[in-house]
Each structure stands twice: as C-alpha cells, then as structure tokens.
Amino acid sequence: MALLEILGVEKSFDGVRAVQGISFSIERGEILGLLGPNGAGKTTLIRMVIGIFLPDRGTIRYFFGGKPGPLHRERIGYLPEERGLYRKARVLDLLIYHAELKGIPRREARHRAREWLGRLGLSAWKNRKVEALSKGMQQKVQFLAAVLHDPELVILDEPFMGLDPVNQDLFRELIRDLRDGAAVILSSHQMNLVEGLCDRVLFIQKGKEVLQGPLDGVKRSHGRYRVELRFQGDGASLRGLSGVEDLELSDGYATFALTPGTEPREFLRSLPEDLEVEEISVRRPTLHEIFVDLVGEEG
C-alpha cells in the first residue's frame, strides 16, 4: 500500500506554472528519485507534500501507519536544499531540540543524537556551535535533524550539497539504510550521484513529467547504448556503419551510440572484419544521458 499518493497536482506563482499535473505514489521501503535540472519544479512539489504550499489543483493523500489520514508533520523528515540550522546553537542541543519538536522525549532524543553523531564521526563536535563546522559537517547535522525521529517519509532535497566524495559515499549508504523503515523521496539534479540508489525515478522539466518508472525499465526502454572502442588503425570503416550514430572518432579510439532498437549482440556481429579491436565497452545509458536525450540541450 502506498504511503503517499500525489494525483494531478498543480501550482502557479504570479502566472508561472511551477508544477503542472504531476502524479506519483511511493511505498514504504522505496526510494523515489525526483530528478530534473534547476528550476524544474522539484522543490515546489516537495513543499506541497510537506504542507508549506497548498496545491492549486489536484490531491495529496497520506497513509501514515497504514491508514488514510491528514498530514502529520512529525512523521516526515525533511532535509531542505537551503540550510536552516541555528548557527549559534551547539550541535547536540540543536539535534535534541529538533527531535523534541517531533515528539521524541528529551532523554531518548539525547541518546539518539549521541549515537548518530558517533556514526557520522561528529562526536568530538557535539558541544561546538554550528557556525564552527565546515559546510560538509553542517550538512551532516542537517541530515541528522531530518531523520533523528525515525520518520515514515523522508524527503531529501539536494542531500549531497557541500560533501566531498568520501562523504557522498557515506550519505549514499545512509540513504540506503533509511529504506528499511521509511519511504524516501530523493530530489537532485546531480543524477550521477543518485544513480544506483533509486528504485523508481520521476523526471520533471518545466513543471511537467518527462518520464517516470522503475529504474531498470527506464534504462531498458529509453536512451541508447553507449559504446567505447579501442582499435588499431584509423577506424574509417566505422563511418556509415549500420546502427551507429553520434560517432566521435580519433586515431585508435571511438565513442558512439547505438541507434534505438539496435542490440549490442547485433552490433558486435556487424563490426568489420578488418577492424582490429583491442578493447570494447558497451553500457546502458546513465540517467544523465537519458535526460539529455529526452529534453535536449535546453534541459
């Protein structure tokens, strides 16, 4: 059963249609990637889900505890794109305060905060003021404030912002762990960072749905296989080869895409016999490449 259902929601600001008829649902244990470029409408959609904005049209349904009912903000964890931490507050006090706002008793909140700070390597900073922390550390604290109360629905808006590659990997691990007890909406325009996390994806552009579906199905049904090829010679025989497009050719190296409907096995059989192949890589398109194919350079 769905934890959240969005049915045809729309939202406009001063005549600009920020969200146009978006529909989706998410179940507990799922990670939904809400993807698109800056200004696509992702944050507006999120703010309708958490009750900051009301939709002009459409319906938002919640099923917290397995039953239909109203919005319960204490059952939602939200990591905003903009940092909203009290810079003069001490880290541990801040986390306890946020957990208490969500209904967690102070003693339990303190225990959870200490445990999570240890997990994220911030124990030594628990009594420091937020303003003394680096951007990456502040992002970790913001994340903890969003999940400390064990929410049923976790919404993460640009969670990788300000993180170095090591901490990006840490966050990916943490987000995977969240799906054990919650539904997760992961919003980002950094598609390379969320690939491999999401069960399903929803691409939006200019407030409209461009593509939605299970990640594997999206990769099978949309976009084109990408090929990298190393060989002896100039590779002139690749020009005009059936099933090849967007060919970029240099001495001993070529990259190109297979035309829609061309399968890798079929392509490999068609390679010229006089082409001395040294190395070949055939892969499905990335989410980024699929999105670029769908919306073009404007996206």
C-alpha positions in Angstrom: 0.0 0.0 0.0 1.2 3.5 -0.8 2.5 5.7 1.9 1.9 8.8 -0.2 -0.2 9.5 -3.3 0.1 12.6 -5.5 -2.7 13.0 -8.0 -2.6 15.7 -10.7 -1.2 18.4 -8.5 -0.6 21.9 -10.0 0.9 25.1 -8.6 1.4 28.5 -10.0 3.1 31.7 -8.8 2.3 35.0 -10.4 1.0 33.3 -13.5 4.0 31.0 -13.8 3.0 27.3 -13.7 5.7 25.8 -11.5 4.1 22.3 -11.3 1.8 21.1 -14.0 -0.3 18.0 -13.3 2.3 15.8 -11.6 1.1 12.4 -10.3 3.1 9.6 -8.5 3.0 7.4 -5.4 5.6 5.9 -3.1 5.5 2.9 -0.8 7.4 2.2 2.4 10.8 0.6 1.5 11.1 2.5 -1.7 13.5 5.3 -2.9 12.0 7.5 -5.5 14.4 9.8 -7.4 12.8 13.1 -8.2 15.1 14.4 -10.9 15.5 17.3 -13.1 17.5 20.5 -13.8 17.4 23.6 -11.6 14.1 25.3 -11.8 12.2 22.2 -12.9 9.7 22.4 -10.0 11.2 19.8 -7.7 11.3 21.9 -4.6 7.8 23.4 -5.2 6.5 19.8 -5.4 8.2 18.9 -2.2 6.9 21.9 -0.4 3.4 20.9 -1.3 4.0 17.4 0.1 5.1 18.8 3.5 2.3 21.3 3.6 4.3 24.6 3.1 2.3 25.2 -0.1 -1.2 24.1 -0.9 -1.8 22.8 -4.5 -4.0 24.9 -6.7 -5.4 21.7 -8.1 -5.0 18.0 -7.5 -4.9 15.8 -4.4 -2.2 14.7 -1.9 -3.1 11.6 0.1 -1.2 10.3 3.2 -1.3 6.8 4.6 0.8 7.1 7.8 0.5 4.0 9.9 -1.2 2.2 7.0 -4.3 4.3 7.2 -5.6 7.2 5.1 -5.5 10.5 7.0 -4.2 14.0 7.2 -0.7 15.3 7.0 1.3 14.5 10.2 4.5 16.6 10.0 6.0 14.7 12.9 6.1 11.6 10.7 8.0 13.3 7.9 11.8 14.0 7.8 12.8 16.9 5.6 16.3 17.9 4.5 15.9 21.2 2.7 18.2 22.4 0.0 18.8 25.6 2.0 20.5 25.1 5.3 18.2 26.0 8.2 20.4 25.5 11.2 20.7 27.9 14.1 24.3 28.9 13.6 24.8 30.0 17.3 23.4 26.7 18.7 25.5 23.9 19.9 25.3 20.8 17.7 23.9 18.3 20.4 21.4 20.9 21.8 20.2 21.6 18.3 19.6 17.9 17.5 17.8 17.4 20.8 15.6 20.4 20.1 14.6 19.2 16.6 13.8 15.7 17.9 11.7 17.1 20.7 9.7 19.2 18.2 8.8 15.8 16.5 7.6 14.3 19.8 10.7 12.5 21.0 11.3 12.7 24.8 14.4 14.6 25.7 16.2 11.6 27.2 15.6 9.5 24.2 16.5 12.4 21.9 19.8 12.8 23.6 20.6 9.1 23.3 19.7 9.1 19.6 21.7 12.2 18.9 24.8 10.9 20.6 24.5 7.6 18.7 24.1 9.3 15.3 26.9 11.8 15.9 29.2 8.9 16.6 28.1 7.1 13.4 28.9 10.2 11.3 32.2 11.0 13.0 30.9 14.1 14.8 31.1 13.1 18.4 34.1 15.5 19.1 32.0 18.4 17.7 28.8 17.8 19.7 29.4 20.8 22.0 30.7 23.1 19.3 28.5 25.8 17.7 27.1 25.1 14.2 29.0 28.1 12.8 32.3 26.5 13.7 31.5 23.5 11.5 32.6 23.1 7.8 29.9 23.0 5.1 30.1 19.3 4.9 29.7 18.9 8.7 26.7 21.2 8.7 25.1 19.1 6.0 25.6 16.0 8.2 23.9 17.8 11.1 21.1 18.9 8.9 20.6 15.3 7.8 20.6 14.1 11.4 17.9 16.7 12.3 15.8 15.2 9.4 16.0 11.5 10.5 16.5 11.5 14.3 12.8 11.0 15.0 12.6 7.9 12.7 10.1 9.4 10.2 7.9 7.2 7.9 8.5 9.5 5.0 12.0 11.1 4.4 12.4 13.8 1.8 15.9 14.8 0.9 16.4 17.9 -1.3 19.9 18.0 -2.7 21.4 16.0 0.1 24.9 15.8 -1.4 25.4 19.5 -1.5 28.7 20.5 0.1 30.0 17.0 0.5 33.4 15.7 -0.6 33.5 12.3 -2.5 34.1 10.3 0.7 31.1 11.8 2.5 29.0 11.5 -0.7 29.6 7.7 -0.4 28.7 7.8 3.3 25.4 9.6 2.5 24.5 7.0 -0.2 25.0 4.3 2.4 22.8 6.1 5.0 20.1 6.7 2.4 20.0 3.0 1.5 19.6 2.2 5.2 16.6 4.5 5.5 14.5 2.4 3.2 14.3 -0.3 5.8 11.7 1.6 7.7 10.6 4.5 5.5 9.8 5.7 2.1 12.4 8.1 0.7 12.0 10.8 -1.9 15.4 11.9 -3.1 15.5 15.1 -5.1 18.5 16.1 -7.0 19.8 17.5 -10.3 23.1 15.6 -9.8 21.8 12.4 -11.4 25.2 10.7 -11.3 25.1 10.7 -7.5 21.7 9.2 -7.1 22.0 6.5 -9.8 22.1 3.1 -8.1 20.1 4.4 -5.1 16.6 4.7 -6.6 14.0 2.0 -7.2 12.0 4.3 -9.4 12.6 7.7 -11.0 10.4 10.7 -11.9 12.0 13.2 -14.3 10.4 16.6 -14.5 11.2 19.6 -16.7 9.5 23.0 -16.5 7.0 21.6 -14.0 5.9 18.7 -16.2 6.6 15.0 -16.0 9.0 13.9 -18.7 9.5 10.3 -17.7 8.5 8.0 -14.8 9.0 4.4 -14.0 11.3 1.7 -12.4 14.9 2.5 -12.9 15.7 -0.7 -14.8 12.7 -0.3 -17.0 13.6 3.3 -17.8 17.1 2.3 -18.8 15.8 -0.6 -21.0 13.1 1.5 -22.7 14.8 4.9 -23.1 18.1 6.2 -24.2 20.7 4.4 -26.3 23.5 2.0 -25.6 26.9 3.8 -25.4 30.0 2.2 -26.9 33.7 2.9 -26.3 36.1 1.2 -28.7 39.9 1.0 -28.9 41.4 -0.5 -32.1 44.4 -0.5 -34.4 44.3 2.0 -37.3 42.2 5.0 -38.1 38.8 3.3 -37.8 37.5 4.7 -41.1 35.4 1.6 -41.6 33.2 2.7 -38.6 31.8 5.6 -40.6 28.5 4.8 -42.1 28.2 1.5 -40.1 24.6 0.5 -39.6 23.3 1.1 -36.1 25.9 3.7 -35.2 25.2 7.4 -34.5 26.9 10.3 -32.8 30.3 8.9 -33.8 33.4 10.6 -32.4 36.5 9.2 -33.9 40.2 9.7 -33.3 43.2 7.6 -34.1 42.7 4.3 -32.3 39.7 5.4 -30.3 36.0 5.9 -30.9 32.8 6.7 -28.9 29.3 6.5 -30.3 25.7 5.5 -29.5 23.7 2.6 -30.9 20.5 3.7 -32.7 17.3 2.9 -30.8 16.4 -0.8 -31.2 20.0 -1.9 -32.0 21.0 -4.6 -29.6 24.7 -5.0 -28.6 24.9 -8.5 -29.9 23.6 -7.4 -33.3 26.1 -4.6 -33.4 29.1 -6.8 -32.5 28.3 -9.1 -35.3 28.3 -6.2 -37.7 31.8 -5.0 -36.9 34.1 -5.0 -40.0 36.4 -8.0 -40.1 39.4 -5.8 -40.9 38.9 -3.7 -37.6 41.5 -4.9 -35.1 39.6 -4.4 -31.8 41.8 -4.1 -28.7 39.1 -3.1 -26.2 35.4 -2.6 -26.3 32.8 -1.4 -23.7 29.1 -1.4 -24.2 26.9 0.0 -21.5 23.4 1.2 -20.9 22.9 5.0 -20.8 23.2 6.8 -17.5 20.3 8.7 -16.1 22.0 12.0 -17.1 22.4 10.8 -20.7 18.7 9.6 -20.8 17.5 13.0 -19.5 19.7 14.9 -22.1 18.3 12.7 -24.9 14.7 13.5 -23.7 14.8 17.2 -23.2 17.8 18.3 -25.3 20.3 21.0 -24.5 17.6 23.3 -23.1 17.2 20.8 -20.2 
